[in-house]
Amino acid sequence: MLVLTISNQVYKQWKSGTSKGVSKWLFVGQITASTGFTVYSVMVDNWVFVVTNALMLVSALVGIVIVLKHRRAERRCAQRAEMPAGASPARA
């Protein structure tokens, strides 16, 4: 269920083109937890959990990339909006 929940969140972010209200720390925490659980699952030789936790890790990595891209695009839009009329980006 958790894989589906996180994957659904990532899909909604990608589809909507925005990450408003989504904390990057959600994905940082998920990356940390999934990495630890994946390593532990390998150590105890539980391949069902290796696969599940690896999928969680991949979805968290995709999620944070999307959040960071959206935030960068928002900053660029805000900078363009602040630029005086007629000013070129190279001179600003």
CNS distance restraints for C-alpha pairs under 8 A (distance, minus, plus):
assign (resid   1 and name CA) (resid   5 and name CA) 6.16 0.50 0.50
assign (resid   2 and name CA) (resid   6 and name CA) 6.15 0.50 0.50
assign (resid   2 and name CA) (resid  56 and name CA) 7.91 0.50 0.50
assign (resid   3 and name CA) (resid   7 and name CA) 5.92 0.50 0.50
assign (resid   3 and name CA) (resid  52 and name CA) 7.39 0.50 0.50
assign (resid   3 and name CA) (resid  55 and name CA) 6.95 0.50 0.50
assign (resid   3 and name CA) (resid  56 and name CA) 5.66 0.50 0.50
assign (resid   3 and name CA) (resid  59 and name CA) 7.84 0.50 0.50
assign (resid   4 and name CA) (resid   8 and name CA) 5.90 0.50 0.50
assign (resid   5 and name CA) (resid   9 and name CA) 6.35 0.50 0.50
assign (resid   6 and name CA) (resid  10 and name CA) 6.27 0.50 0.50
assign (resid   6 and name CA) (resid  56 and name CA) 7.53 0.50 0.50
assign (resid   6 and name CA) (resid  59 and name CA) 6.82 0.50 0.50
assign (resid   6 and name CA) (resid  60 and name CA) 7.40 0.50 0.50
assign (resid   7 and name CA) (resid  11 and name CA) 6.11 0.50 0.50
assign (resid   7 and name CA) (resid  59 and name CA) 5.89 0.50 0.50
assign (resid   8 and name CA) (resid  12 and name CA) 6.15 0.50 0.50
assign (resid   9 and name CA) (resid  13 and name CA) 6.32 0.50 0.50
assign (resid  10 and name CA) (resid  14 and name CA) 6.25 0.50 0.50
assign (resid  10 and name CA) (resid  59 and name CA) 7.15 0.50 0.50
assign (resid  10 and name CA) (resid  60 and name CA) 7.99 0.50 0.50
assign (resid  10 and name CA) (resid  62 and name CA) 7.26 0.50 0.50
assign (resid  10 and name CA) (resid  63 and name CA) 5.14 0.50 0.50
assign (resid  10 and name CA) (resid  66 and name CA) 7.81 0.50 0.50
assign (resid  11 and name CA) (resid  15 and name CA) 5.96 0.50 0.50
assign (resid  12 and name CA) (resid  16 and name CA) 5.89 0.50 0.50
assign (resid  13 and name CA) (resid  17 and name CA) 5.97 0.50 0.50
assign (resid  13 and name CA) (resid  18 and name CA) 5.66 0.50 0.50
assign (resid  13 and name CA) (resid  19 and name CA) 5.54 0.50 0.50
assign (resid  13 and name CA) (resid  63 and name CA) 7.94 0.50 0.50
assign (resid  13 and name CA) (resid  66 and name CA) 7.26 0.50 0.50
assign (resid  13 and name CA) (resid  67 and name CA) 7.84 0.50 0.50
assign (resid  14 and name CA) (resid  18 and name CA) 7.16 0.50 0.50
assign (resid  14 and name CA) (resid  66 and name CA) 6.71 0.50 0.50
assign (resid  17 and name CA) (resid  70 and name CA) 7.18 0.50 0.50
assign (resid  18 and name CA) (resid  67 and name CA) 7.81 0.50 0.50
assign (resid  18 and name CA) (resid  70 and name CA) 5.93 0.50 0.50
assign (resid  19 and name CA) (resid  66 and name CA) 7.67 0.50 0.50
assign (resid  19 and name CA) (resid  67 and name CA) 5.59 0.50 0.50
assign (resid  19 and name CA) (resid  70 and name CA) 6.26 0.50 0.50
assign (resid  19 and name CA) (resid  71 and name CA) 7.59 0.50 0.50
assign (resid  22 and name CA) (resid  26 and name CA) 7.57 0.50 0.50
assign (resid  22 and name CA) (resid  67 and name CA) 7.62 0.50 0.50
assign (resid  23 and name CA) (resid  27 and name CA) 7.57 0.50 0.50
assign (resid  24 and name CA) (resid  28 and name CA) 6.33 0.50 0.50
assign (resid  24 and name CA) (resid  64 and name CA) 6.08 0.50 0.50
assign (resid  24 and name CA) (resid  67 and name CA) 6.48 0.50 0.50
assign (resid  24 and name CA) (resid  68 and name CA) 7.72 0.50 0.50
assign (resid  25 and name CA) (resid  29 and name CA) 5.89 0.50 0.50
assign (resid  26 and name CA) (resid  30 and name CA) 6.22 0.50 0.50
assign (resid  27 and name CA) (resid  31 and name CA) 5.90 0.50 0.50
assign (resid  27 and name CA) (resid  60 and name CA) 5.20 0.50 0.50
assign (resid  27 and name CA) (resid  61 and name CA) 7.17 0.50 0.50
assign (resid  27 and name CA) (resid  63 and name CA) 6.56 0.50 0.50
assign (resid  27 and name CA) (resid  64 and name CA) 5.65 0.50 0.50
assign (resid  28 and name CA) (resid  32 and name CA) 6.24 0.50 0.50
assign (resid  28 and name CA) (resid  60 and name CA) 7.68 0.50 0.50
assign (resid  28 and name CA) (resid  64 and name CA) 7.42 0.50 0.50
assign (resid  29 and name CA) (resid  33 and name CA) 6.11 0.50 0.50
assign (resid  30 and name CA) (resid  34 and name CA) 5.81 0.50 0.50
assign (resid  30 and name CA) (resid  56 and name CA) 7.62 0.50 0.50
assign (resid  30 and name CA) (resid  57 and name CA) 7.07 0.50 0.50
assign (resid  30 and name CA) (resid  60 and name CA) 6.09 0.50 0.50
assign (resid  31 and name CA) (resid  35 and name CA) 5.96 0.50 0.50
assign (resid  31 and name CA) (resid  56 and name CA) 7.88 0.50 0.50
assign (resid  31 and name CA) (resid  57 and name CA) 5.46 0.50 0.50
assign (resid  31 and name CA) (resid  60 and name CA) 5.76 0.50 0.50
assign (resid  31 and name CA) (resid  61 and name CA) 6.77 0.50 0.50
assign (resid  32 and name CA) (resid  36 and name CA) 6.32 0.50 0.50
assign (resid  33 and name CA) (resid  37 and name CA) 6.08 0.50 0.50
assign (resid  34 and name CA) (resid  38 and name CA) 5.85 0.50 0.50
assign (resid  34 and name CA) (resid  53 and name CA) 5.40 0.50 0.50
assign (resid  34 and name CA) (resid  54 and name CA) 6.87 0.50 0.50
assign (resid  34 and name CA) (resid  56 and name CA) 6.18 0.50 0.50
assign (resid  34 and name CA) (resid  57 and name CA) 5.20 0.50 0.50
assign (resid  35 and name CA) (resid  39 and name CA) 6.22 0.50 0.50
assign (resid  35 and name CA) (resid  53 and name CA) 7.53 0.50 0.50
assign (resid  35 and name CA) (resid  54 and name CA) 7.62 0.50 0.50
assign (resid  35 and name CA) (resid  57 and name CA) 6.54 0.50 0.50
assign (resid  36 and name CA) (resid  40 and name CA) 6.15 0.50 0.50
assign (resid  37 and name CA) (resid  41 and name CA) 5.94 0.50 0.50
assign (resid  37 and name CA) (resid  50 and name CA) 7.77 0.50 0.50
assign (resid  37 and name CA) (resid  53 and name CA) 6.36 0.50 0.50
assign (resid  38 and name CA) (resid  42 and name CA) 6.25 0.50 0.50
assign (resid  38 and name CA) (resid  49 and name CA) 7.10 0.50 0.50
assign (resid  38 and name CA) (resid  50 and name CA) 5.12 0.50 0.50
assign (resid  38 and name CA) (resid  51 and name CA) 7.92 0.50 0.50
assign (resid  38 and name CA) (resid  53 and name CA) 5.28 0.50 0.50
assign (resid  38 and name CA) (resid  54 and name CA) 6.11 0.50 0.50
assign (resid  39 and name CA) (resid  43 and name CA) 6.27 0.50 0.50
assign (resid  39 and name CA) (resid  50 and name CA) 7.73 0.50 0.50
assign (resid  40 and name CA) (resid  44 and name CA) 6.29 0.50 0.50
assign (resid  41 and name CA) (resid  45 and name CA) 5.93 0.50 0.50
assign (resid  41 and name CA) (resid  46 and name CA) 5.19 0.50 0.50
assign (resid  41 and name CA) (resid  47 and name CA) 6.85 0.50 0.50
assign (resid  41 and name CA) (resid  49 and name CA) 5.82 0.50 0.50
assign (resid  41 and name CA) (resid  50 and name CA) 5.22 0.50 0.50
assign (resid  42 and name CA) (resid  46 and name CA) 6.22 0.50 0.50
assign (resid  42 and name CA) (resid  47 and name CA) 6.90 0.50 0.50
assign (resid  42 and name CA) (resid  50 and name CA) 6.08 0.50 0.50
assign (resid  46 and name CA) (resid  50 and name CA) 6.30 0.50 0.50
assign (resid  47 and name CA) (resid  51 and name CA) 6.10 0.50 0.50
assign (resid  48 and name CA) (resid  52 and name CA) 6.25 0.50 0.50
assign (resid  49 and name CA) (resid  53 and name CA) 5.75 0.50 0.50
assign (resid  50 and name CA) (resid  54 and name CA) 5.91 0.50 0.50
assign (resid  51 and name CA) (resid  55 and name CA) 6.13 0.50 0.50
assign (resid  52 and name CA) (resid  56 and name CA) 6.37 0.50 0.50
assign (resid  53 and name CA) (resid  57 and name CA) 6.12 0.50 0.50
assign (resid  54 and name CA) (resid  58 and name CA) 6.20 0.50 0.50
assign (resid  55 and name CA) (resid  59 and name CA) 6.17 0.50 0.50
assign (resid  56 and name CA) (resid  60 and name CA) 6.10 0.50 0.50
assign (resid  57 and name CA) (resid  61 and name CA) 6.16 0.50 0.50
assign (resid  58 and name CA) (resid  62 and name CA) 6.21 0.50 0.50
assign (resid  59 and name CA) (resid  63 and name CA) 6.00 0.50 0.50
assign (resid  60 and name CA) (resid  64 and name CA) 6.18 0.50 0.50
assign (resid  61 and name CA) (resid  65 and name CA) 6.26 0.50 0.50
assign (resid  62 and name CA) (resid  66 and name CA) 6.27 0.50 0.50
assign (resid  63 and name CA) (resid  67 and name CA) 6.25 0.50 0.50
assign (resid  64 and name CA) (resid  68 and name CA) 6.07 0.50 0.50
assign (resid  65 and name CA) (resid  69 and name CA) 6.12 0.50 0.50
assign (resid  66 and name CA) (resid  70 and name CA) 6.10 0.50 0.50
assign (resid  67 and name CA) (resid  71 and name CA) 6.14 0.50 0.50
assign (resid  68 and name CA) (resid  72 and name CA) 6.13 0.50 0.50
assign (resid  69 and name CA) (resid  73 and name CA) 6.18 0.50 0.50
assign (resid  70 and name CA) (resid  74 and name CA) 6.14 0.50 0.50
assign (resid  71 and name CA) (resid  75 and name CA) 6.25 0.50 0.50
assign (resid  72 and name CA) (resid  76 and name CA) 6.28 0.50 0.50
assign (resid  73 and name CA) (resid  77 and name CA) 6.23 0.50 0.50
assign (resid  74 and name CA) (resid  78 and name CA) 6.17 0.50 0.50
assign (resid  75 and name CA) (resid  79 and name CA) 6.14 0.50 0.50
assign (resid  76 and name CA) (resid  80 and name CA) 6.23 0.50 0.50
assign (resid  77 and name CA) (resid  81 and name CA) 6.17 0.50 0.50
assign (resid  78 and name CA) (resid  82 and name CA) 6.33 0.50 0.50
assign (resid  79 and name CA) (resid  83 and name CA) 6.41 0.50 0.50
assign (resid  80 and name CA) (resid  89 and name CA) 7.98 0.50 0.50
assign (resid  83 and name CA) (resid  87 and name CA) 6.63 0.50 0.50
assign (resid  83 and name CA) (resid  89 and name CA) 7.95 0.50 0.50
assign (resid  83 and name CA) (resid  92 and name CA) 7.12 0.50 0.50
assign (resid  87 and name CA) (resid  91 and name CA) 6.85 0.50 0.50
assign (resid  87 and name CA) (resid  92 and name CA) 6.74 0.50 0.50
assign (resid  88 and name CA) (resid  92 and name CA) 6.44 0.50 0.50
